[in-house]
Every structure is written in C-alpha cells, then in structure tokens.
Amino acid sequence: MAVLAGVAVLAYHIGYNRSKAQLSSLQKEMEHLEAAGKDAAIVKRVSQQMEDIAYQQKAISDQQRDRAEEQSALAVQNARKAELESRLAHEAELKAQSAAQVAQQERANAERQQEIALEQRDEANHAKNVADTLNRRTQARSLAVSSQVRREAGETEVADLLAYGSWYFLKNNRGNQYYSDTFKSLTQATDGILRYKMKEGGAVNAIAKVPGTPGQCVAVTNYGEVEWLTVNAAASTKRITSKRLLFNPQFDFRDVIVLDGTIYALSLKGPLCLLERNGNVRTVDLPQDNYFKLLPVGGRLLVAGRNSLCWYAEGNVSGRVELAKKLSALVEREGVIGLFYSDGSYAQMDPSSGRIVEKTPFVKDVVTAAHYDPESQCLLLGVEDGTVYPVNSYNRVLETLAAHKSKCMDITMLGPVVVTGGYDKTVYIWNMDNLMFESGLSFREELERETVEKRMMVGKEIPTEWLVPVDYTFDGWTLAVCADADGKSVWIGTSSGSVMLLNSSADEMAEQLHRKLKRNLTQQEWTRYVGVSIPYMTFK
C-alpha cells in the first residue's frame, strides 16, 4: 500500500505538471495571436496612409507631366527659333570670314610692298654707305701721298694735317690704318723712326729689350760688340745714345737676352758672356758647336747650337743633348720646346726630362724664324722663302702671309701687330686685325677655334679692308726685330750695323700727331686735297 500510495502521488505530480505546461503554452499562443492582430491593424492603417499618399503623388505627377508637356512644346518652339537664328548667324559669319580673308590678303600685300620698299631703301643706303666708305678709303690713300709730297716741299703744317686726315678716314671707315703710305706719313710727322749706327759697324745679329724699361735695349754684332742703347727723350730732338759694354772682335755674337739685370750674350763658337751694365764681364765656356739661340725656360737658360742643346744655370753648363738633325729654329711655347730642323721636320722637347718626340710639322717649308706670343697664344713661323704663317693654340695654320722675297730672319709681335725682317732688306708690319678670313671671322676669333667655322653675317656689313703690310727697306739685311718694353715700338737691326727704333702703332702716332696739330685745313685746302664729295670737317 505504501508503494501504491507512492505511485499514486507520483502520477498526480506528473499529470499536474503536464497540465500546467499545456496551460502555459496556450497562454503564450494567445499572447502571440493578440500581438499579431495588433501588428496587422497597424500595417492596415499604414497601408491606407501610403495609399492616400500615393494618390496625392499621382495627382502631383499628373500636374507636373502636364506642365512638362507645355514646357516641351515651348522648348521645341524655341529650338526652331534658335536654329533659324543660328543659320542666319552662320551665314553672317561666313560672309565676315570671307571679308576678313580679303582684308588679310590686302594687308599682307601691303606689308610685302612695304618690306620691298624698306629692302630697296636699305640696299640703297647700304650701296651709298659702301660708296662713301670706299670713297673715304681712296681719299685717305691720296691724302697720305699728298702729305709726303707736301713735306718734301717744306709745307710741314699742311703735311701734318693731311697725314692725320689719312689716318682718320681709314680709322673711321674700317680701312687698313697700316696702309703703307698712311703709316709712313704718320712716321714722318712724328719722327717715328730713330736711327743709330753701331760704333764698329758690325752686323746686328740680335737685339734684346730691357724688361720693364721702355726705350732701352741691348744690341750685339758679329764683330764682338755689345752696346746698351737708350732713347734720350729729354733732348730737344729725340735720339738714341749708347754705352759700350764689350768689344772683342774674337766673338761673333748671335743672340742676346736680358734677365734680372744680367746680359747674356751668346757667341757663335762660344763662349757665353755674362755682362753687367757697370762693365763687369764673365765668360762661360760651352761645348763645341755653332750656337745661335738663347731661351729662358723655368729659371734656366737653354743654349741652342745647330747640332746640340745644353742648359746654363748658376754658373754651370749641364744637360747636353746631341741632336740627330741640324736645327734651323726653336721656340718655347707653353713650357714645351719646339725644335725645327733644317730638313723641314719638327719635334718637341720636354724641358724637365729632356725627352724629344717627333711631331707632324705645321708647314712643309723649312722654318727659319719662330716667335710665340703668350697673350694671344699665337705661334708665328717664318720660312726659308719668306712666307710667314700664324698658328693658333690648336696647331691650325690660320693664314699665309706672303711677306719677304727671301729668307725670313726674325719675327716679333706687339698686340695684333706682327713685325718681320728678312734677307730682302725689308721690314714688314702687319696689323692682324685687318686680316680677313673666308669664314667671315676676325683674326682674334679664329685664334680661339679648333676648326674652321662660318660666321653668319648680321645685316649688311661693310667688310674690313684687306690686310696689306707696311714695308720699310733699310740699308742691309734685316737680321733682328725685337719688341720694346712699351709694347708700341720695335727695335730693328741690320747687317750694315744700323739700329732703328720704329713706332709700330698707327694709333699711337696719330694721337701724338693730333696733339701736335696747330690748326685745321682751310676750306680752300680741303677742296684742293679732299674734294667736295666729303663734307668739310675739322681735326683739331
């Protein structure tokens, strides 16, 4: 019974729990159905509201459609109107373009006619300028000749005026101020040549300037003479005075140089003489050879013979180099020694090592005189037939100066002025600024170019007058030419024992002459010597 009672109790609890669970489930289902009913009612109300909104929007849309149709009709009407106006505007534009093209063509024709007129005017002006320039150049030559004639007739004032006028017309018309008659008339008017005769009359083989002292030089001869020459400008008439430093007929001096106040005179067979201005003389014996040239290189003195080279420094002779060929000339160029041989070949020597290397010759002829100008970096070569060749730093021969009729003996350079002397007893003075090249470039421009270049001509240029040298003939072979320390004058030595100091600057002489002028040409003198084609002008 206890078991049955337990079972009965258990069965009651199970049935009670099950009924409770069913009741709870039914309650949840009722709550869910009530919630769903509420949501459906809400959705229905929202749907009705949305339907009302939709009807309202449809009504608005219908209104907007009607309005859009009205706007569309209006737009079509405006488009047709715009198309018509565009067509009319395009036709007007075409007519305007056509008119503009006609106007532009007429304007171009007018401008072309104006250009042709301007070109013709420029050509006429250029032709007139050329004619006037050539007329003044020609007149300058005539004035130079007239100056020399008037001077011979004793009319010094007129001669001076004509000489200055000749230079003035050439200077201001791109003429050659170194035209021989013009230059000589300036020389005559300014006493541009001073002359001196060596005491023993030996051939003046070499002249050395005194560095830093204008108007002084040292001249040596083949008769053993060494003289210190000075221009005495304090006297009423300028002249050259002399102080003899040495006379020994056993010496045949071939070159001389002044370094640090000491004079080095080189004899053909030796010795090397060292002289002071106070008269002290020392001699240094040299190896056997025929010596002809002294070159200062790097603090030493290179002594050159025809078959050998040696160095002199501090009283000693050293570094003798035997040459395989006979030397005809040598030159120091940017620290390198150029050796020119009598067979026309060429070599270079490194002064520090003494090494000699064969090089391609600059010219085919035998070089007998060479000069290097560090300022312009121009190398000047004179050859056996008298021709002179300027060579630039790129080893390009710039031009052929057909100078002397026989062997060129010496060359020097003062700025753009080249002075040469030769066995034809002539001195030539070349103003290289008057040198014209086929390229159209000037001498100074050509010096800076490795290859030949063509310059574009700017406008219509009146070319510089072709280079023609001044030629002076003296009494004897011209053996030595040497630039003075003033950079404007050149010393000249001849085989007859004469020494000349020649002013080689046309501009310098013209300036001196201008200060000297006392009056101007009268109108009558102008008409007589210059003519009526050039308007009267004053020079003073």
C-alpha positions as CSV (number, residue, x, y, z in Angstrom):
1,M,0.0,0.0,0.0
2,A,2.9,2.3,0.6
3,V,4.2,1.6,-2.8
4,L,0.8,2.2,-4.4
5,A,0.5,5.3,-2.5
6,G,3.9,6.5,-3.7
7,V,2.9,5.6,-7.3
8,A,-0.3,7.5,-7.0
9,V,1.4,10.6,-5.7
10,L,4.0,10.4,-8.5
11,A,1.3,10.0,-11.1
12,Y,-0.6,13.0,-9.7
13,H,2.5,15.2,-9.9
14,I,3.2,14.1,-13.4
15,G,-0.3,14.9,-14.6
16,Y,-0.3,18.2,-12.8
17,N,2.9,19.4,-14.4
18,R,1.8,18.3,-17.8
19,S,-1.5,20.3,-17.5
20,K,0.4,23.3,-16.2
21,A,2.8,23.1,-19.2
22,Q,-0.2,22.9,-21.6
23,L,-1.8,25.9,-20.0
24,S,1.4,27.9,-20.2
25,S,1.7,27.1,-23.9
26,L,-1.9,28.1,-24.7
27,Q,-1.3,31.4,-22.9
28,K,1.8,32.2,-25.0
29,E,-0.1,31.3,-28.2
30,M,-2.9,33.6,-27.2
31,E,-0.4,36.4,-26.5
32,H,1.3,35.9,-29.9
33,L,-2.1,35.9,-31.7
34,E,-3.0,39.2,-29.9
35,A,0.3,40.8,-30.9
36,A,-0.1,39.6,-34.5
37,G,-3.6,41.1,-34.6
38,K,-2.3,44.4,-33.3
39,D,0.5,44.5,-36.0
40,A,-1.9,43.7,-38.7
41,A,-4.1,46.5,-37.7
42,I,-1.1,48.9,-37.7
43,V,0.0,47.6,-41.1
44,K,-3.5,48.1,-42.4
45,R,-3.6,51.7,-41.2
46,V,-0.1,52.4,-42.6
47,S,-1.2,50.9,-45.9
48,Q,-4.2,53.1,-46.1
49,Q,-2.0,56.1,-45.3
50,M,0.5,55.1,-48.1
51,E,-2.3,54.6,-50.5
52,D,-3.6,58.1,-49.7
53,I,0.0,59.5,-50.2
54,A,0.3,57.6,-53.5
55,Y,-3.0,59.1,-54.8
56,Q,-1.7,62.5,-53.8
57,Q,1.7,61.9,-55.6
58,K,-0.1,60.7,-58.6
59,A,-2.2,63.8,-58.7
60,I,1.1,65.9,-58.4
61,S,2.8,63.8,-61.0
62,D,-0.1,64.4,-63.4
63,Q,0.2,68.1,-62.8
64,Q,4.0,68.0,-63.4
65,R,3.5,65.9,-66.6
66,D,1.0,68.4,-68.0
67,R,3.4,71.2,-67.1
68,A,6.4,69.3,-68.7
69,E,4.4,68.8,-71.9
70,E,3.7,72.5,-72.0
71,Q,7.5,73.2,-71.4
72,S,8.4,70.7,-74.1
73,A,6.2,72.3,-76.6
74,L,7.7,75.7,-75.7
75,A,11.2,74.2,-76.0
76,V,10.5,72.9,-79.4
77,Q,9.3,76.3,-80.5
78,N,12.4,78.0,-79.1
79,A,14.7,75.4,-80.7
80,R,13.2,76.1,-84.1
81,K,13.7,79.8,-83.5
82,A,17.3,79.3,-82.3
83,E,18.1,77.1,-85.3
84,L,16.8,79.8,-87.6
85,E,18.9,82.4,-85.8
86,S,22.0,80.1,-85.8
87,R,21.6,79.6,-89.6
88,L,21.4,83.3,-90.1
89,A,24.4,83.8,-87.8
90,H,26.5,81.2,-89.6
91,E,25.7,82.8,-92.9
92,A,26.8,86.2,-91.5
93,E,30.0,84.6,-90.1
94,L,30.9,83.1,-93.5
95,K,30.4,86.5,-95.0
96,A,32.6,88.1,-92.3
97,Q,35.3,85.4,-92.7
98,S,35.3,86.0,-96.5
99,A,35.7,89.7,-95.9
100,A,38.4,89.1,-93.3
101,Q,40.4,86.9,-95.7
102,V,40.1,89.6,-98.4
103,A,41.3,92.2,-95.9
104,Q,44.1,90.0,-94.6
105,Q,45.3,89.3,-98.1
106,E,45.2,93.0,-98.9
107,R,47.1,93.7,-95.7
108,A,49.7,91.1,-96.5
109,N,50.1,92.6,-100.0
110,A,50.5,96.0,-98.4
111,E,53.1,94.7,-95.9
112,R,55.0,92.9,-98.6
113,Q,55.1,96.1,-100.6
114,Q,56.3,97.9,-97.5
115,E,59.0,95.2,-96.9
116,I,60.1,95.5,-100.6
117,A,60.3,99.3,-100.2
118,L,62.3,99.0,-97.0
119,E,64.6,96.5,-98.5
120,Q,65.2,98.7,-101.5
121,R,65.8,101.6,-99.2
122,D,68.2,99.6,-97.1
123,E,70.0,98.4,-100.3
124,A,70.2,102.0,-101.5
125,N,71.5,103.1,-98.1
126,H,74.0,100.2,-98.0
127,A,75.2,101.0,-101.5
128,K,75.6,104.6,-100.5
129,N,77.5,103.7,-97.4
130,V,79.7,101.3,-99.3
131,A,80.3,104.0,-101.9
132,D,81.0,106.6,-99.2
133,T,83.3,104.2,-97.3
134,L,85.3,103.3,-100.4
135,N,85.5,106.9,-101.4
136,R,86.9,107.9,-98.0
137,R,89.4,105.0,-98.1
138,T,90.5,106.0,-101.5
139,Q,90.7,109.6,-100.4
140,A,92.8,108.5,-97.3
141,R,95.4,107.0,-99.6
142,S,95.5,110.1,-101.7
143,L,96.0,112.3,-98.6
144,A,98.9,110.1,-97.4
145,V,100.7,110.6,-100.7
146,S,99.9,114.3,-100.7
147,S,101.3,114.5,-97.2
148,Q,104.6,113.1,-98.2
149,V,104.8,115.4,-101.2
150,R,104.0,118.5,-99.1
151,R,106.5,117.5,-96.5
152,E,109.2,117.2,-99.2
153,A,108.2,120.7,-100.3
154,G,108.6,122.1,-96.8
155,E,104.9,122.6,-96.0
156,T,105.0,120.9,-92.6
157,E,101.7,122.1,-91.2
158,V,99.7,121.0,-94.3
159,A,101.6,117.7,-94.4
160,D,100.8,117.0,-90.8
161,L,97.1,117.8,-91.4
162,L,97.0,115.5,-94.4
163,A,98.7,112.7,-92.6
164,Y,96.2,112.9,-89.7
165,G,93.3,113.1,-92.2
166,S,94.5,110.0,-94.0
167,W,94.6,108.0,-90.7
168,Y,91.3,109.5,-89.6
169,F,89.4,108.4,-92.8
170,L,90.8,104.9,-92.6
171,K,90.2,104.6,-88.8
172,N,86.6,105.6,-89.1
173,N,85.8,103.6,-92.3
174,R,87.2,100.2,-91.3
175,G,90.2,100.8,-93.5
176,N,93.7,99.5,-93.1
177,Q,95.4,102.0,-90.9
178,Y,98.6,100.2,-91.8
179,Y,98.4,101.2,-95.4
180,S,102.0,101.8,-96.2
181,D,101.8,105.5,-97.4
182,T,99.5,106.4,-94.5
183,F,101.7,104.7,-91.9
184,K,104.8,106.3,-93.4
185,S,103.2,109.8,-93.4
186,L,102.5,109.3,-89.7
187,T,106.0,108.2,-89.1
188,Q,107.4,111.3,-90.9
189,A,105.1,113.6,-88.9
190,T,106.0,112.2,-85.5
191,D,109.7,111.3,-86.0
192,G,108.5,107.7,-85.7
193,I,111.9,106.2,-86.7
194,L,115.1,106.8,-84.6
195,R,118.4,105.6,-86.0
196,Y,121.7,104.6,-84.6
197,K,124.9,103.2,-86.0
198,M,127.0,100.7,-84.1
199,K,130.4,102.0,-83.3
200,E,132.3,99.3,-85.2
201,G,129.7,98.8,-87.8
202,G,129.3,95.0,-87.3
203,A,126.2,93.2,-88.4
204,V,123.5,93.5,-85.7
205,N,122.5,89.8,-85.3
206,A,120.4,90.2,-82.2
207,I,118.6,92.8,-80.0
208,A,117.1,92.3,-76.5
209,K,114.7,94.6,-74.8
210,V,115.2,95.6,-71.2
211,P,112.2,94.3,-69.3
212,G,110.2,97.0,-67.6
213,T,112.2,99.8,-69.1
214,P,110.7,101.3,-72.3
215,G,113.2,102.9,-74.8
216,Q,116.1,100.7,-73.9
217,C,117.7,97.7,-75.5
218,V,121.0,95.7,-75.8
219,A,122.4,95.1,-79.3
220,V,125.1,92.7,-80.3
221,T,127.1,92.2,-83.5
222,N,129.1,89.6,-85.3
223,Y,132.2,91.8,-84.6
224,G,132.1,91.3,-80.8
225,E,130.1,94.5,-79.9
226,V,127.7,94.7,-77.0
227,E,126.0,98.1,-76.6
228,W,123.3,99.3,-74.3
229,L,121.1,101.7,-76.2
230,T,118.8,104.3,-74.7
231,V,116.3,106.7,-76.2
232,N,117.1,110.2,-74.9
233,A,113.7,111.8,-74.9
234,A,114.8,114.8,-72.7
235,A,116.8,116.3,-75.6
236,S,115.1,118.8,-77.9
237,T,115.3,116.1,-80.6
238,K,114.9,112.5,-79.6
239,R,117.9,110.4,-80.4
240,I,119.5,107.1,-79.4
241,T,122.5,107.2,-77.1
242,S,124.8,104.2,-76.4
243,K,127.0,102.8,-73.7
244,R,129.5,100.2,-74.9
245,L,129.6,97.2,-72.6
246,L,132.1,95.0,-74.6
247,F,134.1,95.0,-77.8
248,N,136.0,91.9,-78.6
249,P,136.4,91.0,-82.4
250,Q,137.1,87.4,-81.4
251,F,133.4,87.0,-80.5
252,D,130.7,86.5,-83.1
253,F,127.6,87.2,-81.2
254,R,124.4,85.6,-82.5
255,D,121.9,86.2,-79.6
256,V,121.4,88.2,-76.5
257,I,118.9,88.3,-73.6
258,V,118.5,90.5,-70.5
259,L,117.4,88.6,-67.4
260,D,117.3,90.1,-63.8
261,G,119.7,92.9,-64.8
262,T,122.3,90.5,-66.3
263,I,123.0,90.5,-70.0
264,Y,123.7,87.1,-71.6
265,A,125.4,87.3,-75.0
266,L,126.0,84.1,-77.0
267,S,128.9,83.8,-79.4
268,L,128.8,81.5,-82.5
269,K,131.6,79.3,-81.3
270,G,131.2,80.2,-77.6
271,P,131.6,81.3,-75.0
272,L,128.5,82.6,-73.3
273,C,129.3,86.1,-71.9
274,L,127.6,87.4,-68.8
275,L,127.7,91.2,-68.6
276,E,126.7,93.8,-66.1
277,R,125.8,97.4,-67.1
278,N,128.7,98.6,-65.0
279,G,131.1,96.9,-67.4
280,N,131.8,93.6,-65.5
281,V,132.2,90.7,-67.9
282,R,132.3,86.9,-67.2
283,T,132.6,84.2,-69.7
284,V,131.4,80.6,-69.6
285,D,132.9,78.0,-71.9
286,L,130.4,75.9,-74.0
287,P,130.8,72.5,-75.7
288,Q,131.9,72.8,-79.3
289,D,129.0,73.7,-81.6
290,N,127.7,76.6,-83.7
291,Y,125.4,78.4,-81.3
292,F,122.6,80.7,-82.3
293,K,119.8,81.0,-79.7
294,L,119.1,81.6,-76.0
295,L,115.8,80.6,-74.4
296,P,114.8,81.2,-70.8
297,V,112.8,78.2,-69.6
298,G,111.8,77.6,-66.0
299,G,114.5,79.5,-64.3
300,R,117.3,78.1,-66.5
301,L,118.8,79.2,-69.8
302,L,118.6,76.9,-72.8
303,V,121.6,77.4,-75.0
304,A,120.9,76.1,-78.6
305,G,123.5,75.1,-81.2
306,R,122.8,73.8,-84.6
307,N,123.6,70.2,-83.5
308,S,123.1,70.2,-79.7
309,L,121.4,71.7,-76.7
310,C,122.6,72.4,-73.2
311,W,121.5,74.2,-70.1
312,Y,123.0,77.1,-68.2
313,A,122.2,77.9,-64.6
314,E,124.2,79.4,-61.7
315,G,127.5,79.4,-63.5
316,N,127.3,75.8,-64.7
317,V,126.6,74.2,-68.1
318,S,124.9,70.9,-68.0
319,G,122.4,68.5,-69.6
320,R,124.0,68.5,-73.1
321,V,121.7,66.8,-75.7
322,E,123.1,65.8,-79.1
323,L,120.6,66.2,-81.9
324,A,120.3,63.8,-84.8
325,K,119.4,66.7,-87.2
326,K,120.6,70.2,-87.7
327,L,118.4,72.9,-86.1
328,S,117.1,75.8,-88.1
329,A,115.0,77.4,-85.3
330,L,113.4,76.8,-82.0
331,V,110.8,78.4,-79.7
332,E,109.4,78.0,-76.2
333,R,105.6,77.5,-76.2
334,E,103.7,77.0,-73.0
335,G,106.6,75.2,-71.3
336,V,107.4,73.0,-74.3
337,I,110.4,73.5,-76.6
338,G,109.6,73.4,-80.3
339,L,112.6,72.2,-82.4
340,F,112.5,73.0,-86.1
341,Y,115.1,71.1,-88.3
342,S,116.8,72.2,-91.5
343,D,115.1,69.3,-93.4
344,G,111.7,70.7,-92.6
345,S,110.8,68.2,-89.8
346,Y,109.6,69.2,-86.3
347,A,110.0,67.8,-82.8
348,Q,109.1,68.8,-79.2
349,M,111.3,68.5,-76.1
350,D,110.1,68.2,-72.5
351,P,112.5,70.6,-70.6
352,S,112.2,68.6,-67.4
353,S,113.2,65.2,-68.8
354,G,115.0,66.2,-72.0
355,R,112.9,63.7,-74.0
356,I,112.5,64.6,-77.6
357,V,109.4,63.4,-79.6
358,E,108.9,63.8,-83.4
359,K,105.7,65.7,-84.3
360,T,103.9,66.5,-87.5
361,P,105.3,69.8,-88.9
362,F,103.0,72.8,-89.0
363,V,104.1,73.7,-92.5
364,K,106.0,71.9,-95.3
365,D,108.8,74.5,-95.6
366,V,112.0,74.9,-93.5
367,V,111.2,77.2,-90.6
368,T,113.9,79.8,-90.1
369,A,112.3,82.1,-87.5
370,A,109.7,81.4,-84.8
371,H,108.0,83.6,-82.2
372,Y,105.4,82.7,-79.7
373,D,103.1,85.4,-78.2
374,P,101.7,84.1,-74.8
375,E,99.0,86.8,-74.7
376,S,97.2,85.8,-77.9
377,Q,98.6,82.2,-77.8
378,C,99.7,82.8,-81.5
379,L,102.7,81.0,-82.9
380,L,104.4,82.8,-85.8
381,L,106.6,80.8,-88.2
382,G,108.8,82.4,-90.9
383,V,110.2,80.1,-93.5
384,E,113.0,80.0,-96.0
385,D,111.1,81.5,-98.9
386,G,110.0,84.5,-96.7
387,T,106.4,83.4,-96.1
388,V,105.0,83.9,-92.6
389,Y,102.4,81.6,-91.0
390,P,100.3,82.4,-87.9
391,V,99.3,79.2,-86.0
392,N,96.7,79.1,-83.2
393,S,96.7,77.1,-80.0
394,Y,95.1,74.2,-81.7
395,N,98.1,74.0,-84.2
396,R,95.9,75.2,-87.0
397,V,97.6,77.4,-89.6
398,L,95.3,80.4,-89.9
399,E,96.6,82.2,-92.9
400,T,99.5,82.6,-95.3
401,L,101.3,86.0,-95.1
402,A,103.3,86.2,-98.3
403,A,105.9,88.5,-96.8
404,H,109.6,88.5,-97.8
405,K,111.1,87.7,-101.1
406,S,113.9,85.7,-99.4
407,K,114.6,84.1,-96.1
408,C,112.7,85.3,-93.0
409,M,115.2,86.1,-90.3
410,D,113.2,87.3,-87.2
411,I,109.7,87.9,-86.0
412,T,108.1,89.7,-83.1
413,M,104.5,90.5,-82.1
414,L,103.0,93.5,-80.2
415,G,99.3,93.0,-79.6
416,P,97.8,92.5,-83.0
417,V,100.8,93.9,-84.8
418,V,103.3,91.5,-86.3
419,V,106.8,92.7,-87.4
420,T,109.0,90.6,-89.6
421,G,112.5,91.0,-91.0
422,G,114.3,89.2,-93.8
423,Y,117.2,88.9,-96.2
424,D,115.4,91.1,-98.7
425,K,116.4,94.2,-96.6
426,T,112.8,94.7,-95.8
427,V,110.7,95.0,-92.6
428,Y,107.0,94.2,-92.8
429,I,104.5,95.5,-90.3
430,W,101.2,93.6,-90.3
431,N,98.1,94.7,-88.4
432,M,96.3,91.3,-87.9
433,D,93.0,93.0,-87.0
434,N,92.8,93.8,-90.7
435,L,93.2,90.2,-91.7
436,M,90.1,88.9,-93.4
437,F,89.2,85.2,-93.4
438,E,86.9,83.4,-95.8
439,S,84.9,82.3,-92.8
440,G,83.9,85.9,-92.0
441,L,85.7,85.6,-88.6
442,S,88.3,88.0,-87.4
443,F,91.9,87.1,-86.5
444,R,91.1,87.1,-82.8
445,E,88.0,84.9,-83.3
446,E,90.0,82.4,-85.5
447,L,92.6,82.1,-82.7
448,E,90.0,80.6,-80.4
449,R,88.7,78.0,-82.8
450,E,89.9,74.4,-83.3
451,T,88.3,74.1,-86.7
452,V,87.2,76.5,-89.5
453,E,83.7,77.8,-88.8
454,K,81.4,80.0,-90.9
455,R,80.1,83.1,-89.2
456,M,76.5,84.2,-90.0
457,M,76.6,87.7,-91.5
458,V,74.4,90.0,-89.5
459,G,72.7,92.5,-91.7
460,K,74.7,94.2,-94.4
461,E,78.2,94.7,-93.2
462,I,80.9,96.7,-94.9
463,P,84.0,94.4,-94.7
464,T,87.2,95.5,-93.1
465,E,89.8,96.4,-95.7
466,W,92.1,93.5,-96.7
467,L,95.4,93.3,-94.8
468,V,98.3,95.0,-96.6
469,P,101.5,95.4,-94.7
470,V,103.7,98.4,-94.2
471,D,107.0,97.8,-95.9
472,Y,110.3,99.5,-94.9
473,T,113.5,99.0,-96.7
474,F,116.8,99.6,-94.8
475,D,120.5,99.6,-95.6
476,G,121.3,95.9,-95.2
477,W,119.7,92.6,-94.4
478,T,117.2,92.8,-91.6
479,L,118.6,90.3,-89.1
480,A,116.8,91.2,-85.8
481,V,113.5,92.6,-84.8
482,C,112.6,93.0,-81.1
483,A,109.5,94.5,-79.4
484,D,110.3,97.3,-77.0
485,A,109.1,97.2,-73.4
486,D,106.5,99.9,-74.2
487,G,104.6,97.4,-76.4
488,K,104.3,100.0,-79.1
489,S,107.7,100.2,-80.7
490,V,110.1,97.7,-82.2
491,W,113.9,97.6,-82.4
492,I,115.4,96.7,-85.8
493,G,119.0,95.6,-86.5
494,T,120.6,95.3,-89.9
495,S,123.7,93.7,-91.4
496,S,125.2,97.1,-92.0
497,G,125.4,97.9,-88.3
498,S,122.3,100.1,-88.1
499,V,119.8,100.0,-85.3
500,M,116.4,101.6,-85.6
501,L,113.6,102.2,-83.1
502,L,110.3,102.2,-85.1
503,N,106.9,103.2,-83.6
504,S,104.7,100.3,-84.8
505,S,101.4,101.7,-83.5
506,A,99.5,103.8,-86.1
507,D,97.0,104.9,-83.3
508,E,99.8,106.0,-81.0
509,M,101.4,108.1,-83.8
510,A,98.0,109.6,-84.7
511,E,97.5,110.6,-81.1
512,Q,100.9,112.2,-81.0
513,L,100.2,114.0,-84.2
514,H,96.8,115.2,-83.1
515,R,98.4,116.9,-80.0
516,K,100.9,118.5,-82.4
517,L,98.4,120.0,-84.8
518,K,98.3,123.8,-84.7
519,R,95.3,124.5,-86.9
520,N,92.7,122.9,-89.2
521,L,92.7,122.8,-93.0
522,T,91.1,125.9,-94.6
523,Q,88.1,125.5,-96.8
524,Q,90.2,126.1,-99.8
525,E,92.8,123.5,-98.7
526,W,90.0,121.0,-98.0
527,T,88.6,121.5,-101.5
528,R,92.0,121.1,-103.0
529,Y,93.2,118.0,-101.2
530,V,90.0,116.3,-100.1
531,G,87.5,117.5,-102.6
532,V,83.8,118.4,-102.5
533,S,82.4,114.8,-102.2
534,I,83.3,114.7,-98.5
535,P,81.8,117.4,-96.2
536,Y,84.3,119.8,-94.6
537,M,85.4,118.8,-91.1
538,T,87.9,119.9,-88.5
539,F,90.6,117.7,-86.9
540,K,92.0,119.9,-84.2
